[in-house]
Amino acid sequence: MFGIDVIDASLLPAVFVALVAGIISFLSPCVLPIVPPYLAFMAGSSMEEIKAGKSKKVVIASVFFVLGLSTVFMFLGIAASAVGRSLLRYQGEMTIVGGIIIIIFGLHFLGIFRIPFLYREARIESNVKGGTYFGAYILGLAFAFGWTPCIGPILGTILFLVVEEGSVTKGMVMMASYAIGLGLPFLLAAVFINRAIGVMDRLKRHLDVIEKISGGLLVLIGVMMITGWFTAMSFWLLEKFPALGAIG
């Protein structure tokens, strides 16, 4: 089904990691604070109008925004999968190198040391006006291309996992999971805007803690890649839940 072979790869743990990584990206210091103004821009309304329920566009505009960022992530997944397939003979070496780089990213987030180039941003600016669904889609594309110190290492981690898999189908599944983890909170924030603003305001007080948790998770993922725990976890899941084998 879907051409997914769970037995020969650590897809299930990787999909879970990709989903959690997307959620962490949403909660990161470079994304969470800009969610309300992004929603207002996409809807072509003020925050007061949105909170008063006078803007009917915000939810649909958010859907187009998520479609925009998902488009970029899917293409990145295809490209990373192609790289992985061309380097399958070096899969063991790639796994070790990727794990080491991810651990370095994690130590950066933990504040053990700082990597200067991760503070640089590469953004594609859009001149499309807000208040249109096409504009929301273009904004999603531009947002996904933003390579910030918050999103870059986390998204890079998922791309390393995609390269390790070396399968276009599996890569797209993983990147779709990442897009869901990042995009779904945007949609929920648009639907429940008043409650979401309150929750986000409280979360902003703990951004440092969130960053440290992100760093710890990245270090753990890097260690799991180097030691082969992902593959071991997949076999454990298949052993405990044999029905999962029917997915392949």
Short mmCIF file of the C-alpha atoms (twelve columns), coordinates in Angstrom:
data_MODEL
# 
_entry.id   MODEL 
# 
loop_
_atom_site.group_PDB 
_atom_site.id 
_atom_site.type_symbol 
_atom_site.label_atom_id 
_atom_site.label_alt_id 
_atom_site.label_comp_id 
_atom_site.label_asym_id 
_atom_site.label_seq_id 
_atom_site.Cartn_x 
_atom_site.Cartn_y 
_atom_site.Cartn_z 
_atom_site.pdbx_PDB_model_num 
ATOM 1   C CA . MET A 1   0.000   0.000  0.000  1 
ATOM 2   C CA . PHE A 2   1.338   3.447  -1.044 1 
ATOM 3   C CA . GLY A 3   4.556   1.664  -2.033 1 
ATOM 4   C CA . ILE A 4   5.875   1.942  1.515  1 
ATOM 5   C CA . ASP A 5   8.109   -0.849 2.740  1 
ATOM 6   C CA . VAL A 6   8.313   -0.527 6.497  1 
ATOM 7   C CA . ILE A 7   10.434  -3.637 6.972  1 
ATOM 8   C CA . ASP A 8   13.579  -2.408 5.249  1 
ATOM 9   C CA . ALA A 9   13.646  1.094  6.701  1 
ATOM 10  C CA . SER A 10  12.953  3.022  9.860  1 
ATOM 11  C CA . LEU A 11  9.991   4.875  8.342  1 
ATOM 12  C CA . LEU A 12  7.552   4.839  11.253 1 
ATOM 13  C CA . PRO A 13  9.902   6.390  13.834 1 
ATOM 14  C CA . ALA A 14  11.112  8.852  11.192 1 
ATOM 15  C CA . VAL A 15  7.536   9.910  10.380 1 
ATOM 16  C CA . PHE A 16  6.854   10.467 14.071 1 
ATOM 17  C CA . VAL A 17  10.048  12.502 14.401 1 
ATOM 18  C CA . ALA A 18  9.087   14.557 11.329 1 
ATOM 19  C CA . LEU A 19  5.646   15.289 12.780 1 
ATOM 20  C CA . VAL A 20  7.083   16.354 16.144 1 
ATOM 21  C CA . ALA A 21  9.762   18.406 14.364 1 
ATOM 22  C CA . GLY A 22  7.049   20.325 12.530 1 
ATOM 23  C CA . ILE A 23  5.279   21.124 15.802 1 
ATOM 24  C CA . ILE A 24  8.568   22.220 17.382 1 
ATOM 25  C CA . SER A 25  9.241   24.444 14.362 1 
ATOM 26  C CA . PHE A 26  5.883   26.140 14.932 1 
ATOM 27  C CA . LEU A 27  6.754   26.692 18.598 1 
ATOM 28  C CA . SER A 28  10.229  28.047 17.807 1 
ATOM 29  C CA . PRO A 29  11.201  31.655 18.644 1 
ATOM 30  C CA . CYS A 30  11.259  32.657 14.973 1 
ATOM 31  C CA . VAL A 31  7.775   31.346 14.127 1 
ATOM 32  C CA . LEU A 32  5.451   31.561 17.137 1 
ATOM 33  C CA . PRO A 33  5.661   35.363 17.616 1 
ATOM 34  C CA . ILE A 34  4.829   36.080 13.954 1 
ATOM 35  C CA . VAL A 35  1.734   33.867 13.719 1 
ATOM 36  C CA . PRO A 36  -0.857  36.568 14.624 1 
ATOM 37  C CA . PRO A 37  0.494   39.190 12.182 1 
ATOM 38  C CA . TYR A 38  0.779   36.529 9.462  1 
ATOM 39  C CA . LEU A 39  -2.858  35.579 9.992  1 
ATOM 40  C CA . ALA A 40  -3.921  39.215 9.857  1 
ATOM 41  C CA . PHE A 41  -1.935  39.849 6.672  1 
ATOM 42  C CA . MET A 42  -3.284  36.746 4.949  1 
ATOM 43  C CA . ALA A 43  -6.854  37.718 5.801  1 
ATOM 44  C CA . GLY A 44  -6.316  41.356 4.835  1 
ATOM 45  C CA . SER A 45  -7.764  42.370 8.188  1 
ATOM 46  C CA . SER A 46  -6.649  43.797 11.486 1 
ATOM 47  C CA . MET A 47  -6.202  41.565 14.510 1 
ATOM 48  C CA . GLU A 48  -9.139  43.340 16.140 1 
ATOM 49  C CA . GLU A 49  -11.402 42.357 13.240 1 
ATOM 50  C CA . ILE A 50  -10.172 38.793 13.304 1 
ATOM 51  C CA . LYS A 51  -10.655 38.453 17.064 1 
ATOM 52  C CA . ALA A 52  -14.150 39.945 16.738 1 
ATOM 53  C CA . GLY A 53  -15.024 37.312 14.162 1 
ATOM 54  C CA . LYS A 54  -15.499 39.882 11.399 1 
ATOM 55  C CA . SER A 55  -12.949 38.320 9.075  1 
ATOM 56  C CA . LYS A 56  -14.266 35.313 7.169  1 
ATOM 57  C CA . LYS A 57  -11.111 34.829 5.133  1 
ATOM 58  C CA . VAL A 58  -8.630  33.913 7.815  1 
ATOM 59  C CA . VAL A 59  -9.308  30.151 7.926  1 
ATOM 60  C CA . ILE A 60  -9.399  29.620 4.150  1 
ATOM 61  C CA . ALA A 61  -6.375  31.901 3.707  1 
ATOM 62  C CA . SER A 62  -4.529  29.770 6.267  1 
ATOM 63  C CA . VAL A 63  -5.312  26.651 4.222  1 
ATOM 64  C CA . PHE A 64  -3.701  28.251 1.154  1 
ATOM 65  C CA . PHE A 65  -0.740  29.355 3.291  1 
ATOM 66  C CA . VAL A 66  -0.198  25.783 4.488  1 
ATOM 67  C CA . LEU A 67  -0.516  24.507 0.908  1 
ATOM 68  C CA . GLY A 68  2.208   26.961 -0.091 1 
ATOM 69  C CA . LEU A 69  4.713   25.855 2.524  1 
ATOM 70  C CA . SER A 70  3.788   22.198 1.936  1 
ATOM 71  C CA . THR A 71  4.603   22.607 -1.769 1 
ATOM 72  C CA . VAL A 72  8.143   23.695 -0.945 1 
ATOM 73  C CA . PHE A 73  8.645   20.950 1.633  1 
ATOM 74  C CA . MET A 74  7.468   18.259 -0.786 1 
ATOM 75  C CA . PHE A 75  9.868   19.437 -3.496 1 
ATOM 76  C CA . LEU A 76  12.676  19.523 -0.931 1 
ATOM 77  C CA . GLY A 77  11.774  15.970 0.017  1 
ATOM 78  C CA . ILE A 78  11.915  14.829 -3.608 1 
ATOM 79  C CA . ALA A 79  15.308  16.492 -4.092 1 
ATOM 80  C CA . ALA A 80  16.709  15.028 -0.865 1 
ATOM 81  C CA . SER A 81  15.409  11.574 -1.822 1 
ATOM 82  C CA . ALA A 82  17.125  11.836 -5.202 1 
ATOM 83  C CA . VAL A 83  20.399  12.661 -3.469 1 
ATOM 84  C CA . GLY A 84  19.928  9.717  -1.137 1 
ATOM 85  C CA . ARG A 85  19.260  7.304  -3.999 1 
ATOM 86  C CA . SER A 86  22.394  8.422  -5.825 1 
ATOM 87  C CA . LEU A 87  24.476  7.812  -2.714 1 
ATOM 88  C CA . LEU A 88  22.952  4.546  -1.511 1 
ATOM 89  C CA . ARG A 89  26.332  2.805  -1.660 1 
ATOM 90  C CA . TYR A 90  27.535  5.243  1.007  1 
ATOM 91  C CA . GLN A 91  24.438  4.988  3.174  1 
ATOM 92  C CA . GLY A 92  26.385  3.940  6.269  1 
ATOM 93  C CA . GLU A 93  28.790  6.839  5.965  1 
ATOM 94  C CA . MET A 94  25.965  9.298  5.225  1 
ATOM 95  C CA . THR A 95  24.106  8.163  8.317  1 
ATOM 96  C CA . ILE A 96  27.126  8.789  10.547 1 
ATOM 97  C CA . VAL A 97  27.909  12.186 8.979  1 
ATOM 98  C CA . GLY A 98  24.248  13.213 9.136  1 
ATOM 99  C CA . GLY A 99  23.997  12.141 12.763 1 
ATOM 100 C CA . ILE A 100 27.091  14.139 13.702 1 
ATOM 101 C CA . ILE A 101 25.769  17.270 11.957 1 
ATOM 102 C CA . ILE A 102 22.393  16.908 13.693 1 
ATOM 103 C CA . ILE A 103 24.118  16.562 17.073 1 
ATOM 104 C CA . ILE A 104 26.041  19.774 16.314 1 
ATOM 105 C CA . PHE A 105 22.722  21.498 15.527 1 
ATOM 106 C CA . GLY A 106 21.379  20.238 18.851 1 
ATOM 107 C CA . LEU A 107 24.365  21.519 20.807 1 
ATOM 108 C CA . HIS A 108 23.838  24.896 19.122 1 
ATOM 109 C CA . PHE A 109 20.256  25.027 20.418 1 
ATOM 110 C CA . LEU A 110 21.387  23.902 23.862 1 
ATOM 111 C CA . GLY A 111 23.766  26.858 23.954 1 
ATOM 112 C CA . ILE A 112 26.885  24.701 24.333 1 
ATOM 113 C CA . PHE A 113 28.297  26.771 21.484 1 
ATOM 114 C CA . ARG A 114 26.853  29.004 18.775 1 
ATOM 115 C CA . ILE A 115 27.195  28.552 15.017 1 
ATOM 116 C CA . PRO A 116 27.265  32.026 13.395 1 
ATOM 117 C CA . PHE A 117 25.954  31.049 9.953  1 
ATOM 118 C CA . LEU A 118 22.764  29.686 11.518 1 
ATOM 119 C CA . TYR A 119 21.828  33.274 12.370 1 
ATOM 120 C CA . ARG A 120 21.733  34.239 8.708  1 
ATOM 121 C CA . GLU A 121 18.421  34.237 6.878  1 
ATOM 122 C CA . ALA A 122 17.647  33.600 3.228  1 
ATOM 123 C CA . ARG A 123 14.139  34.747 2.458  1 
ATOM 124 C CA . ILE A 124 12.222  35.203 -0.757 1 
ATOM 125 C CA . GLU A 125 10.280  38.412 -0.393 1 
ATOM 126 C CA . SER A 126 6.840   38.616 -1.944 1 
ATOM 127 C CA . ASN A 127 5.157   41.777 -3.165 1 
ATOM 128 C CA . VAL A 128 1.754   40.112 -3.323 1 
ATOM 129 C CA . LYS A 129 -0.826  42.026 -1.342 1 
ATOM 130 C CA . GLY A 130 -2.544  40.439 1.606  1 
ATOM 131 C CA . GLY A 131 -6.217  39.579 1.698  1 
ATOM 132 C CA . THR A 132 -6.167  37.177 -1.288 1 
ATOM 133 C CA . TYR A 133 -5.917  33.411 -1.311 1 
ATOM 134 C CA . PHE A 134 -3.229  33.523 -3.994 1 
ATOM 135 C CA . GLY A 135 -1.295  35.951 -1.801 1 
ATOM 136 C CA . ALA A 136 -1.611  33.535 1.141  1 
ATOM 137 C CA . TYR A 137 -0.251  30.708 -1.034 1 
ATOM 138 C CA . ILE A 138 2.704   32.836 -2.176 1 
ATOM 139 C CA . LEU A 139 3.329   33.851 1.449  1 
ATOM 140 C CA . GLY A 140 3.443   30.139 2.337  1 
ATOM 141 C CA . LEU A 141 6.054   29.583 -0.377 1 
ATOM 142 C CA . ALA A 142 8.123   32.522 0.875  1 
ATOM 143 C CA . PHE A 143 7.803   31.381 4.490  1 
ATOM 144 C CA . ALA A 144 8.998   27.868 3.668  1 
ATOM 145 C CA . PHE A 145 12.051  29.264 1.880  1 
ATOM 146 C CA . GLY A 146 12.989  31.261 4.982  1 
ATOM 147 C CA . TRP A 147 16.145  29.606 6.307  1 
ATOM 148 C CA . THR A 148 16.324  30.858 9.861  1 
ATOM 149 C CA . PRO A 149 18.346  29.593 12.846 1 
ATOM 150 C CA . CYS A 150 15.122  28.184 14.274 1 
ATOM 151 C CA . ILE A 151 13.668  26.327 11.314 1 
ATOM 152 C CA . GLY A 152 16.877  25.572 9.402  1 
ATOM 153 C CA . PRO A 153 18.472  22.953 11.675 1 
ATOM 154 C CA . ILE A 154 15.139  21.257 12.425 1 
ATOM 155 C CA . LEU A 155 14.102  21.082 8.780  1 
ATOM 156 C CA . GLY A 156 17.663  20.093 7.895  1 
ATOM 157 C CA . THR A 157 17.405  17.199 10.346 1 
ATOM 158 C CA . ILE A 158 14.321  15.854 8.591  1 
ATOM 159 C CA . LEU A 159 16.015  16.254 5.203  1 
ATOM 160 C CA . PHE A 160 18.980  14.242 6.489  1 
ATOM 161 C CA . LEU A 161 16.554  11.483 7.473  1 
ATOM 162 C CA . VAL A 162 14.991  11.668 4.007  1 
ATOM 163 C CA . VAL A 163 18.430  11.360 2.385  1 
ATOM 164 C CA . GLU A 164 19.135  8.335  4.583  1 
ATOM 165 C CA . GLU A 165 15.918  6.644  3.396  1 
ATOM 166 C CA . GLY A 166 16.828  7.186  -0.264 1 
ATOM 167 C CA . SER A 167 13.211  6.706  -1.399 1 
ATOM 168 C CA . VAL A 168 11.050  9.360  -3.061 1 
ATOM 169 C CA . THR A 169 7.844   7.861  -1.655 1 
ATOM 170 C CA . LYS A 170 9.204   7.666  1.870  1 
ATOM 171 C CA . GLY A 171 10.729  11.121 1.552  1 
ATOM 172 C CA . MET A 172 7.391   12.611 0.541  1 
ATOM 173 C CA . VAL A 173 5.644   10.835 3.419  1 
ATOM 174 C CA . MET A 174 8.183   12.245 5.880  1 
ATOM 175 C CA . MET A 175 8.030   15.766 4.466  1 
ATOM 176 C CA . ALA A 176 4.230   15.616 4.451  1 
ATOM 177 C CA . SER A 177 4.395   14.681 8.140  1 
ATOM 178 C CA . TYR A 178 6.678   17.654 8.806  1 
ATOM 179 C CA . ALA A 179 4.312   19.948 6.883  1 
ATOM 180 C CA . ILE A 180 1.360   18.663 8.920  1 
ATOM 181 C CA . GLY A 181 3.231   19.264 12.178 1 
ATOM 182 C CA . LEU A 182 4.040   22.837 11.161 1 
ATOM 183 C CA . GLY A 183 0.870   23.666 9.217  1 
ATOM 184 C CA . LEU A 184 -1.843  22.180 11.415 1 
ATOM 185 C CA . PRO A 185 -1.122  24.559 14.329 1 
ATOM 186 C CA . PHE A 186 -1.482  27.478 11.873 1 
ATOM 187 C CA . LEU A 187 -4.912  26.190 10.894 1 
ATOM 188 C CA . LEU A 188 -5.952  25.620 14.504 1 
ATOM 189 C CA . ALA A 189 -4.743  29.119 15.402 1 
ATOM 190 C CA . ALA A 190 -6.922  30.539 12.612 1 
ATOM 191 C CA . VAL A 191 -10.007 28.538 13.660 1 
ATOM 192 C CA . PHE A 192 -9.664  29.231 17.381 1 
ATOM 193 C CA . ILE A 193 -7.973  32.611 17.069 1 
ATOM 194 C CA . ASN A 194 -8.961  34.116 20.434 1 
ATOM 195 C CA . ARG A 195 -7.933  31.071 22.451 1 
ATOM 196 C CA . ALA A 196 -4.840  30.594 20.302 1 
ATOM 197 C CA . ILE A 197 -3.575  34.121 20.949 1 
ATOM 198 C CA . GLY A 198 -3.839  33.548 24.690 1 
ATOM 199 C CA . VAL A 199 -2.021  30.217 24.460 1 
ATOM 200 C CA . MET A 200 0.700   31.686 22.238 1 
ATOM 201 C CA . ASP A 201 1.213   34.614 24.606 1 
ATOM 202 C CA . ARG A 202 1.819   32.162 27.446 1 
ATOM 203 C CA . LEU A 203 4.137   30.027 25.339 1 
ATOM 204 C CA . LYS A 204 6.254   33.055 24.408 1 
ATOM 205 C CA . ARG A 205 7.401   33.224 28.034 1 
ATOM 206 C CA . HIS A 206 8.963   29.792 27.662 1 
ATOM 207 C CA . LEU A 207 10.683  30.083 24.275 1 
ATOM 208 C CA . ASP A 208 14.101  29.530 25.854 1 
ATOM 209 C CA . VAL A 209 12.911  26.263 27.374 1 
ATOM 210 C CA . ILE A 210 11.380  25.201 24.047 1 
ATOM 211 C CA . GLU A 211 14.694  25.911 22.329 1 
ATOM 212 C CA . LYS A 212 16.557  23.778 24.866 1 
ATOM 213 C CA . ILE A 213 14.068  20.932 24.430 1 
ATOM 214 C CA . SER A 214 14.545  21.194 20.668 1 
ATOM 215 C CA . GLY A 215 18.298  20.945 21.126 1 
ATOM 216 C CA . GLY A 216 17.978  17.891 23.334 1 
ATOM 217 C CA . LEU A 217 15.730  16.165 20.809 1 
ATOM 218 C CA . LEU A 218 18.148  16.909 17.968 1 
ATOM 219 C CA . VAL A 219 21.035  15.418 19.941 1 
ATOM 220 C CA . LEU A 220 18.903  12.341 20.640 1 
ATOM 221 C CA . ILE A 221 17.983  11.983 16.953 1 
ATOM 222 C CA . GLY A 222 21.637  12.301 15.953 1 
ATOM 223 C CA . VAL A 223 22.652  9.595  18.408 1 
ATOM 224 C CA . MET A 224 19.820  7.348  17.183 1 
ATOM 225 C CA . MET A 225 21.002  7.770  13.591 1 
ATOM 226 C CA . ILE A 226 24.619  6.940  14.408 1 
ATOM 227 C CA . THR A 227 23.780  3.939  16.581 1 
ATOM 228 C CA . GLY A 228 21.073  2.517  14.294 1 
ATOM 229 C CA . TRP A 229 18.312  2.881  16.866 1 
ATOM 230 C CA . PHE A 230 15.852  4.020  14.207 1 
ATOM 231 C CA . THR A 231 16.087  0.702  12.384 1 
ATOM 232 C CA . ALA A 232 15.984  -1.204 15.659 1 
ATOM 233 C CA . MET A 233 12.886  0.721  16.698 1 
ATOM 234 C CA . SER A 234 11.178  -0.166 13.403 1 
ATOM 235 C CA . PHE A 235 11.784  -3.876 13.912 1 
ATOM 236 C CA . TRP A 236 10.575  -3.539 17.519 1 
ATOM 237 C CA . LEU A 237 7.349   -1.901 16.332 1 
ATOM 238 C CA . LEU A 238 6.809   -4.652 13.746 1 
ATOM 239 C CA . GLU A 239 7.456   -7.280 16.395 1 
ATOM 240 C CA . LYS A 240 5.043   -5.734 18.901 1 
ATOM 241 C CA . PHE A 241 2.432   -4.729 16.300 1 
ATOM 242 C CA . PRO A 242 2.562   -7.274 13.441 1 
ATOM 243 C CA . ALA A 243 -0.383  -5.595 11.697 1 
ATOM 244 C CA . LEU A 244 1.961   -2.738 10.745 1 
ATOM 245 C CA . GLY A 245 3.633   -5.091 8.295  1 
ATOM 246 C CA . ALA A 246 0.501   -4.915 6.145  1 
ATOM 247 C CA . ILE A 247 1.374   -1.295 5.304  1 
ATOM 248 C CA . GLY A 248 4.249   -2.410 3.114  1 
# 
